[in-house]
Amino acid sequence: MKRAIFTSITALGLTLSSMNTFASNVIRLAHDSQETSPVHKAMLHFEKELEARSNGELEVEIYPARQLGDVRETTELVQQGNLQMTFGASVLLSPYVPEFNVLDVFYLFEDEEQAHKALDSDKIGKPLLTSMESKGFHGLGFMEVGFRSITNNKQPIESIEDLNSLKIRSASNPTQISAWKSVGTAPTPLSWGEIFTSLQQGLINSQESAVYSIYAERFYEAQEYLSLTNHIYTNYVLFMNKEFWDSLPSDQQALINEVSQETIAKQRELAAKQNQEVIKELEAKGMTVNVVPTDVRAQMKEKMNAAVYQELRSKTGEELFDSVITEIEQL
């Protein structure tokens, strides 16, 4: 039924767009996050401010919670010009924008502040957003999901050896699988929607994600331990269809950019607050939370990057990859 609904909605969108894709001043923005999420609340801010400050010349219609599909589907709708705007994690956008592979280096950022500084900079974030142009997108900026950490139902991760007992869920991505094998886990490729059931059934005993996702997906019902490894910083890239963007007058482009930057700042604040609150909620739900020792994280960084570094460099493009890494090291 859900697929049928999605197909009908998509067909409607295709019909409307075939009549005249960009004749309207309506920006249709679809995403896969829930309405309670910080990012959806930020999108409501974007809608309110853009409509008010454009004096009604620009309207925003938001379709949350996978109403028009998941990240892959909404990205392709934007690329085709059948949807004006969306956002998605860079790791999910890298098949369309290979330059984003550099952001999959493990322990690339030390903390959120460094990540924000890098992704907002002219020497790191801007070239990555510019690389979207040739793929049919116009990048507006990077929002925040947060650092990814590991849950399991075996023990807290306090040594590198503790990873050996984990059958961890991995994305169906050879690079990610190689990385998790390098630290002794047994990675099992599964789609996001299969994780909870697989944890309950014992097919896997571990998964890794941002702390908000652990709470929102109720992984605490099947997992006892949350170990804050902070091995990858996950972002949301906010972007539009390039042809639609190019069709707008310069004053509307400037306004969209201005409101987007305000929205990104607001979303980061909401995400940071919610991530802090969620850790307390997970403890209240019975999870044991520990900060993984610095030396263990250093070992993970060395092993995981040894397994994937050159492949990520090749996929990104060596010149851009080296430039981004060098600039981050200087922050």
C-alpha positions in Angstrom: 0.0 0.0 0.0 2.8 2.4 0.9 4.5 1.7 -2.4 1.3 2.3 -4.2 0.8 5.6 -2.4 4.3 6.6 -3.2 3.9 5.7 -6.9 0.7 7.7 -7.1 2.3 10.7 -5.5 5.3 10.4 -7.7 3.2 10.1 -10.8 1.3 13.2 -9.8 4.6 15.0 -9.4 5.8 13.8 -12.8 2.5 15.0 -14.4 2.7 18.4 -12.9 6.3 18.8 -13.8 5.8 17.7 -17.4 3.2 20.5 -17.7 5.8 23.1 -16.8 8.5 22.1 -14.3 9.5 25.5 -13.1 6.6 27.8 -14.0 5.5 27.9 -10.4 7.1 29.8 -7.5 6.4 26.8 -5.3 9.4 25.0 -3.9 8.5 21.4 -3.1 10.8 20.0 -0.4 10.7 16.3 0.4 12.7 14.4 3.0 12.7 11.1 4.9 12.9 12.3 8.5 10.1 12.2 11.0 8.1 15.3 11.9 9.5 15.3 15.4 13.1 15.5 14.2 15.3 18.6 14.5 15.7 18.7 10.8 12.0 18.8 10.1 11.5 21.6 12.6 14.3 23.5 10.9 12.5 23.0 7.5 9.4 24.5 9.0 11.5 27.5 9.9 12.8 27.7 6.3 9.2 27.6 5.0 8.0 30.3 7.3 10.9 32.7 6.8 11.2 32.3 3.1 7.5 32.8 2.4 7.3 35.9 4.8 10.5 37.6 3.5 9.7 37.0 -0.2 6.3 38.6 0.4 4.6 35.5 -0.9 6.6 35.3 -4.2 8.1 32.0 -3.0 6.0 29.3 -1.4 7.3 26.1 0.2 5.5 22.8 0.4 7.1 20.2 2.7 6.6 16.4 2.4 8.3 14.7 5.4 8.6 11.1 6.6 9.3 9.5 3.2 6.0 10.7 1.7 7.9 11.0 -1.7 10.4 8.3 -1.0 13.7 7.8 0.8 16.9 9.7 0.2 17.8 7.9 -3.0 14.3 8.5 -4.5 14.1 12.2 -3.5 17.6 12.8 -4.7 16.7 11.3 -8.1 13.5 13.3 -8.2 15.5 16.5 -7.6 18.1 15.5 -10.2 15.4 14.9 -12.8 13.7 18.2 -12.0 10.5 16.7 -10.7 11.2 18.0 -7.2 12.9 21.3 -6.3 14.6 20.6 -3.0 15.7 17.9 -0.5 18.5 16.9 1.8 20.4 13.8 2.6 23.5 12.4 4.3 26.6 12.8 2.2 27.3 9.1 2.5 24.0 8.4 0.7 24.7 11.1 -1.9 28.2 9.9 -2.8 26.9 7.6 -5.6 25.6 10.8 -7.3 28.4 13.1 -6.0 31.6 11.0 -5.6 33.5 13.9 -4.2 31.5 13.4 -1.0 33.5 10.2 -0.3 36.2 12.2 1.5 33.7 12.8 4.3 33.6 9.1 4.9 37.2 9.1 6.3 37.0 7.7 9.9 37.6 10.2 12.7 37.9 13.0 10.1 36.6 15.6 12.7 37.5 15.9 16.3 34.2 17.5 17.4 31.1 19.3 16.1 32.8 22.7 16.2 35.6 21.6 13.9 33.1 19.9 11.6 31.1 23.1 11.3 34.1 25.2 10.7 35.3 22.9 8.0 32.0 22.4 6.2 31.2 26.2 6.3 34.6 27.1 4.9 35.5 28.3 1.4 38.3 25.8 1.2 36.5 22.6 2.3 32.7 23.0 2.3 32.4 25.3 -0.7 34.4 23.0 -3.2 32.3 20.0 -2.1 29.1 21.9 -2.7 30.4 23.3 -6.0 31.1 19.7 -7.1 27.3 19.1 -7.1 26.7 21.5 -9.9 27.8 19.2 -12.7 25.5 16.5 -11.4 22.4 18.7 -11.7 22.3 20.0 -8.1 22.9 23.3 -6.3 24.2 22.8 -2.8 23.2 25.2 -0.1 25.1 23.9 2.9 25.6 21.2 5.5 23.2 20.5 8.4 23.9 18.1 11.3 23.0 14.6 12.3 25.9 14.0 14.7 28.6 11.5 15.4 27.9 7.8 14.9 28.5 5.4 17.7 28.1 1.7 18.3 25.4 -0.2 20.2 25.5 -3.9 21.1 24.2 -6.5 23.5 27.5 -8.1 24.5 29.5 -5.6 26.5 30.7 -2.0 26.7 33.5 -1.3 24.3 36.5 -0.6 26.4 39.2 -2.2 24.3 39.8 -3.0 20.7 39.3 -6.7 21.4 35.7 -6.0 22.5 34.9 -5.4 18.9 35.7 -9.0 18.0 32.4 -10.4 19.3 30.2 -8.0 17.3 28.1 -9.0 14.4 27.5 -5.5 13.3 25.1 -4.1 10.7 26.9 -2.5 7.7 25.6 -0.6 4.8 25.8 -2.6 1.5 29.0 -0.8 0.7 32.3 -2.6 0.1 34.3 0.2 1.6 32.3 0.1 4.8 32.4 -3.6 5.0 36.2 -3.6 4.7 36.5 -1.0 7.4 34.4 -3.0 9.9 36.3 -6.2 9.2 39.6 -4.3 9.9 38.7 -3.9 13.5 37.6 -7.5 14.0 33.8 -7.2 13.7 31.7 -9.4 11.4 29.8 -6.9 9.3 26.4 -8.0 7.9 25.0 -5.8 5.0 21.4 -4.8 5.7 19.1 -2.0 4.7 18.2 0.5 7.3 14.7 -0.8 7.6 16.0 -4.3 8.4 18.1 -3.4 11.5 15.5 -3.5 14.3 14.1 -6.9 13.3 17.6 -8.3 12.7 18.6 -7.2 16.2 15.5 -8.8 17.7 16.0 -12.1 15.9 19.8 -12.3 16.6 20.9 -12.1 13.0 23.1 -9.2 14.2 24.0 -8.1 17.8 25.3 -4.6 17.0 24.7 -1.6 14.9 26.2 1.9 14.5 24.4 5.2 14.0 23.9 8.6 15.4 22.4 8.7 18.9 19.2 10.3 17.8 18.6 7.4 15.4 19.2 4.9 18.2 16.4 6.5 20.2 14.0 7.2 17.3 14.3 3.7 15.9 13.9 2.2 19.4 17.1 0.2 19.1 17.3 0.4 22.9 14.7 -2.3 23.0 17.1 -4.8 21.5 20.5 -3.4 22.6 22.0 -3.1 26.1 25.1 -1.0 25.5 25.9 2.3 23.8 29.6 3.0 23.4 30.4 6.5 22.2 33.0 5.8 19.5 32.2 8.9 17.5 33.9 7.3 14.5 32.1 9.3 11.8 30.4 12.7 11.7 27.2 12.5 9.8 25.8 15.6 8.0 22.8 16.4 5.9 23.5 18.2 2.7 20.7 20.7 1.8 20.3 21.1 -2.0 18.1 22.1 -4.9 17.7 21.2 -8.5 20.3 23.3 -10.4 18.0 24.2 -13.3 15.3 25.4 -11.0 18.0 27.5 -9.1 19.3 29.0 -12.3 15.8 30.0 -13.3 15.3 32.2 -10.3 16.2 35.9 -10.3 19.3 36.9 -8.4 17.3 38.5 -5.5 15.4 35.3 -4.9 18.6 33.3 -5.0 20.2 35.6 -2.4 17.1 35.3 -0.2 17.1 31.5 -0.4 20.7 31.4 0.4 20.3 33.8 3.4 17.4 31.8 4.8 19.2 28.5 4.2 22.2 29.6 6.3 19.9 30.7 9.1 18.1 27.4 8.9 21.3 25.4 9.0 22.4 27.3 12.1 19.0 26.7 13.8 19.0 23.0 12.8 22.5 22.5 14.3 21.4 24.0 17.6 18.3 21.8 17.7 20.3 18.7 16.8 23.0 19.4 19.5 20.3 19.9 22.2 18.4 16.8 21.1 21.5 14.6 21.0 22.3 15.5 24.6 18.8 14.9 25.7 18.6 11.6 23.9 21.7 10.1 25.7 19.9 10.7 29.0 16.7 9.2 27.6 18.6 6.1 26.4 20.1 5.7 29.9 16.6 6.0 31.4 15.5 3.3 29.0 18.1 1.0 30.5 21.0 1.3 28.2 24.5 1.4 29.7 26.4 4.3 28.1 30.2 4.7 28.1 32.8 6.9 26.4 35.2 4.7 24.5 38.8 5.3 25.7 41.0 7.6 23.6 43.6 4.9 22.9 40.9 2.6 21.6 39.5 5.2 19.3 43.0 5.9 18.0 43.4 2.2 17.2 40.1 2.2 15.4 41.1 5.2 13.4 44.4 3.6 12.3 42.9 0.3 11.4 39.8 1.5 9.6 41.4 4.2 7.6 44.2 1.8 6.6 41.5 -0.3 5.0 39.6 2.4 3.1 41.8 5.5 2.8 43.2 4.9 -0.7 39.8 3.8 -2.1 38.1 6.9 -0.7 40.9 9.0 -2.1 40.4 7.5 -5.6 36.6 7.8 -5.5 36.8 11.5 -4.4 39.5 12.5 -6.8 43.0 12.7 -5.5 43.5 16.5 -5.8 40.3 17.4 -4.0 40.8 14.7 -1.4 44.3 15.8 -0.5 43.2 19.4 -0.4 40.3 18.7 2.0 42.4 16.5 4.3 45.2 19.1 4.4 42.8 22.0 5.2 41.1 20.0 8.0 44.5 19.2 9.6 45.2 22.9 9.7 41.9 23.8 11.6 
